[in-house]
Amino acid sequence: MNNKGSIRDGALLLTVLLGLASVVGLSRWLDSHKPPTDSKIEEEQLYLNGTTAKRMSLGFNGLVADWYWMRSLQYVGRRVIEGRENIQIDNLGQLNLKLLAPLLDNATTLDPQFMEPYQYAAVVMPNIDLPQAIRIARKGIAANPSAWRLYQHLGYIYWQQRDFQAAGEVYAQGAKLPGAPTWMEGMKAKMAVEGGSREVAREIYGRMYEQASDLSVKEMARRRLLQLYSLDQRDGLRKVLSA
C-alpha cells in the first residue's frame, strides 16, 4: 500500500509539474511573440485568441486566465502613464485601448466564472467600446445564469448610457435570482421614476464601492461618491445664500 501510495503521489506531483511547466511555457511564448509596446505604433494586435490559449493551457485555464487579467491591468496602466493625465478609470475613451476588449474576452473564455474581468469591463469598456462592454457582460450572464452581480454590472452599463428602461429591466431580472439583495428589485422602480437622479447615482456607486474587489474600481466609486457629496453641499450652500 505504501508503494502504491508513493507511486500515486509521484504521478500526481508529475502531473502538477507538467501543468505548471506548460503554463510557464505558454507565458514565455506569449511574451516572445507580443508586438512592440512603442506607443507610436498604430495599435498592436492580440497575439493569441482565447480558444487557442485554452487548448495550449492543458487544463490549467484558471492560471492562464489570471495571466490575461493581469495583462489587461498592465495594458491600461501603461496607457494611462503614457497619457500623463489624471484620467478616471471610467473615462478612458481617449486612450485608444483597442486591445482591452480582446484581453478581457480571453480571460473570461479561459475561465467563465472569473468575475473580476466582467466588472472591470462594465466599468471601463462603455466609453471605449460600448457594444463590446455589453457583449462581455451578456457573455458572463450566459456562462453564470445564477450570478445576480452580473445583472448588476449590465444594468450599470445601461444606466451609464441613460437607457433607464433597459437598466431597470436588467436589474429586475437579476432580482429574481437566488441570493439577490432586495435593493435589486427596487432599482427597477427607481430607474423608471428617477433614473437620472443623484440619489440613484449615489446608490449605484455605493453598492459598487461595497462589492468591488478591484482597487481601481473601488477608488473610482469612492471618487464618484465624493463628487455627489460635493454637489449636495453646494446645493445646500446655495439654499442658505438664497434664504
One Martini backbone bead per residue (centre of mass of N, CA, C, O) as a GRO file, in nm:
protein
  243
    1MET     BB    1   0.057   0.063  -0.019
    2ASN     BB    2   0.299   0.256  -0.004
    3ASN     BB    3   0.390   0.222  -0.296
    4LYS     BB    4   0.125   0.313  -0.424
    5GLY     BB    5   0.121   0.590  -0.289
    6SER     BB    6   0.389   0.691  -0.405
    7ILE     BB    7   0.309   0.664  -0.701
    8ARG     BB    8   0.063   0.849  -0.689
    9ASP     BB    9   0.212   1.100  -0.583
   10GLY     BB   10   0.415   1.115  -0.815
   11ALA     BB   11   0.207   1.149  -1.043
   12LEU     BB   12   0.078   1.408  -0.934
   13LEU     BB   13   0.336   1.579  -0.931
   14LEU     BB   14   0.395   1.550  -1.234
   15THR     BB   15   0.132   1.682  -1.334
   16VAL     BB   16   0.175   1.958  -1.202
   17LEU     BB   17   0.450   2.021  -1.331
   18LEU     BB   18   0.352   2.005  -1.625
   19GLY     BB   19   0.139   2.227  -1.601
   20LEU     BB   20   0.330   2.456  -1.513
   21ALA     BB   21   0.516   2.434  -1.757
   22SER     BB   22   0.297   2.507  -1.967
   23VAL     BB   23   0.236   2.789  -1.856
   24VAL     BB   24   0.520   2.902  -1.878
   25GLY     BB   25   0.552   2.847  -2.180
   26LEU     BB   26   0.313   3.020  -2.271
   27SER     BB   27   0.412   3.286  -2.151
   28ARG     BB   28   0.677   3.298  -2.316
   29TRP     BB   29   0.544   3.290  -2.593
   30LEU     BB   30   0.382   3.549  -2.561
   31ASP     BB   31   0.621   3.738  -2.504
   32SER     BB   32   0.782   3.671  -2.775
   33HIS     BB   33   0.506   3.755  -2.964
   34LYS     BB   34   0.476   4.030  -2.888
   35PRO     BB   35   0.439   4.336  -2.953
   36PRO     BB   36   0.528   4.636  -2.949
   37THR     BB   37   0.510   4.921  -2.700
   38ASP     BB   38   0.503   5.146  -2.890
   39SER     BB   39   0.295   5.424  -2.907
   40LYS     BB   40   0.341   5.484  -3.224
   41ILE     BB   41   0.201   5.251  -3.278
   42GLU     BB   42  -0.102   5.212  -3.377
   43GLU     BB   43  -0.172   4.884  -3.310
   44GLU     BB   44  -0.196   4.612  -3.148
   45GLN     BB   45  -0.231   4.267  -3.161
   46LEU     BB   46  -0.366   3.983  -3.088
   47TYR     BB   47  -0.153   3.689  -3.034
   48LEU     BB   48  -0.392   3.525  -2.874
   49ASN     BB   49  -0.658   3.344  -2.845
   50GLY     BB   50  -0.869   3.190  -2.627
   51THR     BB   51  -0.895   2.914  -2.768
   52THR     BB   52  -0.592   2.858  -2.802
   53ALA     BB   53  -0.508   2.896  -2.504
   54LYS     BB   54  -0.687   2.666  -2.399
   55ARG     BB   55  -0.534   2.438  -2.547
   56MET     BB   56  -0.239   2.516  -2.422
   57SER     BB   57  -0.307   2.486  -2.097
   58LEU     BB   58  -0.381   2.190  -2.004
   59GLY     BB   59  -0.623   2.282  -1.783
   60PHE     BB   60  -0.488   2.573  -1.683
   61ASN     BB   61  -0.701   2.817  -1.715
   62GLY     BB   62  -0.685   2.997  -1.461
   63LEU     BB   63  -0.388   3.089  -1.492
   64VAL     BB   64  -0.421   3.217  -1.775
   65ALA     BB   65  -0.644   3.412  -1.696
   66ASP     BB   66  -0.470   3.571  -1.499
   67TRP     BB   67  -0.270   3.667  -1.710
   68TYR     BB   68  -0.478   3.832  -1.878
   69TRP     BB   69  -0.569   4.014  -1.648
   70MET     BB   70  -0.293   4.143  -1.595
   71ARG     BB   71  -0.261   4.253  -1.882
   72SER     BB   72  -0.496   4.447  -1.871
   73LEU     BB   73  -0.388   4.627  -1.642
   74GLN     BB   74  -0.116   4.695  -1.777
   75TYR     BB   75  -0.228   4.824  -2.031
   76VAL     BB   76  -0.378   5.055  -1.894
   77GLY     BB   77  -0.147   5.167  -1.720
   78ARG     BB   78   0.043   5.239  -1.953
   79ARG     BB   79  -0.150   5.440  -2.097
   80VAL     BB   80  -0.183   5.635  -1.863
   81ILE     BB   81   0.118   5.708  -1.836
   82GLU     BB   82   0.154   5.807  -2.130
   83GLY     BB   83  -0.069   6.037  -2.099
   84ARG     BB   84  -0.031   6.214  -1.841
   85GLU     BB   85  -0.316   6.187  -1.690
   86ASN     BB   86  -0.607   6.256  -1.496
   87ILE     BB   87  -0.774   5.959  -1.517
   88GLN     BB   88  -1.057   5.799  -1.523
   89ILE     BB   89  -1.153   5.468  -1.544
   90ASP     BB   90  -1.450   5.566  -1.678
   91ASN     BB   91  -1.252   5.766  -1.893
   92LEU     BB   92  -1.075   5.604  -2.163
   93GLY     BB   93  -1.140   5.678  -2.467
   94GLN     BB   94  -0.866   5.850  -2.547
   95LEU     BB   95  -0.656   5.582  -2.540
   96ASN     BB   96  -0.701   5.352  -2.744
   97LEU     BB   97  -0.815   5.046  -2.624
   98LYS     BB   98  -0.827   4.788  -2.837
   99LEU     BB   99  -0.709   4.538  -2.650
  100LEU     BB  100  -0.900   4.502  -2.404
  101ALA     BB  101  -1.133   4.323  -2.498
  102PRO     BB  102  -0.965   4.069  -2.580
  103LEU     BB  103  -0.839   4.023  -2.301
  104LEU     BB  104  -1.106   3.988  -2.142
  105ASP     BB  105  -1.218   3.766  -2.324
  106ASN     BB  106  -0.997   3.556  -2.266
  107ALA     BB  107  -1.033   3.534  -1.960
  108THR     BB  108  -1.345   3.439  -1.990
  109THR     BB  109  -1.288   3.189  -2.165
  110LEU     BB  110  -1.098   3.035  -1.968
  111ASP     BB  111  -1.284   3.176  -1.717
  112PRO     BB  112  -1.621   3.215  -1.674
  113GLN     BB  113  -1.600   3.254  -1.334
  114PHE     BB  114  -1.446   3.523  -1.369
  115MET     BB  115  -1.551   3.827  -1.231
  116GLU     BB  116  -1.362   4.076  -1.260
  117PRO     BB  117  -1.369   4.128  -1.574
  118TYR     BB  118  -1.669   4.205  -1.586
  119GLN     BB  119  -1.657   4.460  -1.413
  120TYR     BB  120  -1.435   4.605  -1.566
  121ALA     BB  121  -1.591   4.619  -1.833
  122ALA     BB  122  -1.834   4.786  -1.722
  123VAL     BB  123  -1.656   5.038  -1.639
  124VAL     BB  124  -1.446   5.080  -1.892
  125MET     BB  125  -1.578   5.007  -2.186
  126PRO     BB  126  -1.813   5.208  -2.270
  127ASN     BB  127  -1.595   5.447  -2.362
  128ILE     BB  128  -1.465   5.248  -2.586
  129ASP     BB  129  -1.685   4.980  -2.622
  130LEU     BB  130  -2.004   4.921  -2.592
  131PRO     BB  131  -2.071   4.649  -2.734
  132GLN     BB  132  -1.847   4.492  -2.578
  133ALA     BB  133  -1.952   4.540  -2.294
  134ILE     BB  134  -2.224   4.397  -2.337
  135ARG     BB  135  -2.117   4.124  -2.440
  136ILE     BB  136  -1.952   4.045  -2.186
  137ALA     BB  137  -2.186   4.056  -1.988
  138ARG     BB  138  -2.363   3.842  -2.139
  139LYS     BB  139  -2.155   3.620  -2.128
  140GLY     BB  140  -2.159   3.595  -1.820
  141ILE     BB  141  -2.460   3.524  -1.792
  142ALA     BB  142  -2.452   3.265  -1.968
  143ALA     BB  143  -2.228   3.126  -1.773
  144ASN     BB  144  -2.393   3.279  -1.505
  145PRO     BB  145  -2.724   3.271  -1.441
  146SER     BB  146  -2.696   3.301  -1.099
  147ALA     BB  147  -2.543   3.585  -1.121
  148TRP     BB  148  -2.647   3.890  -1.008
  149ARG     BB  149  -2.396   4.081  -1.055
  150LEU     BB  150  -2.410   4.079  -1.368
  151TYR     BB  151  -2.672   4.245  -1.376
  152GLN     BB  152  -2.553   4.488  -1.239
  153HIS     BB  153  -2.343   4.551  -1.459
  154LEU     BB  154  -2.542   4.584  -1.695
  155GLY     BB  155  -2.714   4.803  -1.564
  156TYR     BB  156  -2.485   5.010  -1.548
  157ILE     BB  157  -2.441   5.048  -1.847
  158TYR     BB  158  -2.726   5.154  -1.913
  159TRP     BB  159  -2.726   5.385  -1.712
  160GLN     BB  160  -2.488   5.541  -1.836
  161GLN     BB  161  -2.670   5.569  -2.115
  162ARG     BB  162  -2.969   5.638  -2.020
  163ASP     BB  163  -3.113   5.342  -2.019
  164PHE     BB  164  -3.353   5.291  -1.795
  165GLN     BB  165  -3.524   5.061  -1.899
  166ALA     BB  166  -3.303   4.848  -1.939
  167ALA     BB  167  -3.190   4.864  -1.653
  168GLY     BB  168  -3.449   4.782  -1.502
  169GLU     BB  169  -3.481   4.502  -1.635
  170VAL     BB  170  -3.212   4.383  -1.538
  171TYR     BB  171  -3.252   4.418  -1.237
  172ALA     BB  172  -3.513   4.244  -1.226
  173GLN     BB  173  -3.383   3.981  -1.318
  174GLY     BB  174  -3.171   3.965  -1.087
  175ALA     BB  175  -3.383   3.969  -0.844
  176LYS     BB  176  -3.481   3.656  -0.903
  177LEU     BB  177  -3.235   3.550  -0.781
  178PRO     BB  178  -3.057   3.377  -0.579
  179GLY     BB  179  -2.940   3.610  -0.331
  180ALA     BB  180  -3.067   3.861  -0.401
  181PRO     BB  181  -3.109   4.168  -0.322
  182THR     BB  182  -3.364   4.390  -0.256
  183TRP     BB  183  -3.254   4.643  -0.420
  184MET     BB  184  -3.288   4.528  -0.707
  185GLU     BB  185  -3.597   4.561  -0.725
  186GLY     BB  186  -3.601   4.876  -0.672
  187MET     BB  187  -3.450   4.972  -0.935
  188LYS     BB  188  -3.676   4.968  -1.140
  189ALA     BB  189  -3.843   5.202  -1.020
  190LYS     BB  190  -3.614   5.413  -1.013
  191MET     BB  191  -3.561   5.417  -1.319
  192ALA     BB  192  -3.851   5.514  -1.400
  193VAL     BB  193  -3.852   5.782  -1.211
  194GLU     BB  194  -3.505   5.839  -1.123
  195GLY     BB  195  -3.249   5.755  -1.306
  196GLY     BB  196  -3.095   6.060  -1.314
  197SER     BB  197  -3.038   6.078  -1.025
  198ARG     BB  198  -2.845   6.124  -0.746
  199GLU     BB  199  -2.956   5.893  -0.573
  200VAL     BB  200  -2.897   5.663  -0.770
  201ALA     BB  201  -2.596   5.711  -0.799
  202ARG     BB  202  -2.532   5.663  -0.501
  203GLU     BB  203  -2.623   5.368  -0.493
  204ILE     BB  204  -2.449   5.249  -0.717
  205TYR     BB  205  -2.167   5.341  -0.599
  206GLY     BB  206  -2.204   5.214  -0.323
  207ARG     BB  207  -2.226   4.919  -0.415
  208MET     BB  208  -1.959   4.913  -0.568
  209TYR     BB  209  -1.775   4.975  -0.326
  210GLU     BB  210  -1.857   4.727  -0.151
  211GLN     BB  211  -1.792   4.493  -0.392
  212ALA     BB  212  -1.523   4.564  -0.486
  213SER     BB  213  -1.198   4.413  -0.561
  214ASP     BB  214  -1.099   4.633  -0.731
  215LEU     BB  215  -0.922   4.915  -0.658
  216SER     BB  216  -0.992   5.101  -0.902
  217VAL     BB  217  -1.298   5.074  -0.876
  218LYS     BB  218  -1.325   5.166  -0.584
  219GLU     BB  219  -1.200   5.447  -0.629
  220MET     BB  220  -1.402   5.549  -0.832
  221ALA     BB  221  -1.652   5.525  -0.649
  222ARG     BB  222  -1.547   5.717  -0.429
  223ARG     BB  223  -1.525   5.969  -0.610
  224ARG     BB  224  -1.821   5.981  -0.692
  225LEU     BB  225  -1.928   6.018  -0.403
  226LEU     BB  226  -1.778   6.284  -0.349
  227GLN     BB  227  -1.911   6.443  -0.577
  228LEU     BB  228  -2.200   6.415  -0.469
  229TYR     BB  229  -2.144   6.549  -0.198
  230SER     BB  230  -2.056   6.821  -0.318
  231LEU     BB  231  -2.325   6.885  -0.455
  232ASP     BB  232  -2.490   6.890  -0.196
  233GLN     BB  233  -2.334   7.122  -0.060
  234ARG     BB  234  -2.392   7.335  -0.277
  235ASP     BB  235  -2.698   7.333  -0.253
  236GLY     BB  236  -2.706   7.414   0.045
  237LEU     BB  237  -2.561   7.687   0.007
  238ARG     BB  238  -2.762   7.814  -0.190
  239LYS     BB  239  -3.003   7.813   0.003
  240VAL     BB  240  -2.878   7.991   0.218
  241LEU     BB  241  -2.824   8.239   0.033
  242SER     BB  242  -3.117   8.277  -0.059
  243ALA     BB  243  -3.226   8.315   0.243
   0.00000   0.00000   0.00000
